[in-house]
Amino acid sequence: MKIIIEIENKAVKIVLKDGKKVLVEESFLDEHNLSRVLLMKIDGLLKKSGLEAAEAGKMEVVSDQGDAYTTTRIAKTVAKSWNWGVTTKNLTRIK
């Protein structure tokens, strides 16, 4: 299972996938507030799916905006932190 953050043309989509099957997804426009809303959106996705953070597995970011785009940098930082938490078993439900 994994969480994918897709950034395309200033739209953000968070997808929880089990293999090729999409379990839950949410889309929203990037209104220069991703740093405030991303973790809340991820937590909402987990609640909808009934999964704990550690069960969701790793996170990846796909972006057509490039690394110079602040939204992409924020998403990649969250993904790196998330993946560290998953691999070190320190990740629990976001509160």
C-alpha positions, 0 to 999 in steps of 0.5 A: 500500500502507498500514498501518492501525492500528485501535483499537476497544473497547480492541482493536488491529488492525494491517492491511497493505493493498494497495488493498482487499486485506488482505495481513496483519493482527494483532489484540491487546488493549490492555494499556496497553503499546502504546508497548512493543509497537507497533513490534515488531508492525508489524515482525512484520507486515512480516516476514510479508509479506516487505516492507521498511518503505519498501515498506509505504507510509503509515500511518493510525490509525482509533480509536473511542476519541478523542484523549484516549485514550492508546493513540490518541495513541501510535498517532497519534504512531507513524503521524506519525513513520512517514509522515515517514520514508516521505516523506523516504525515511529509513525502513528496516527496524526493528531 
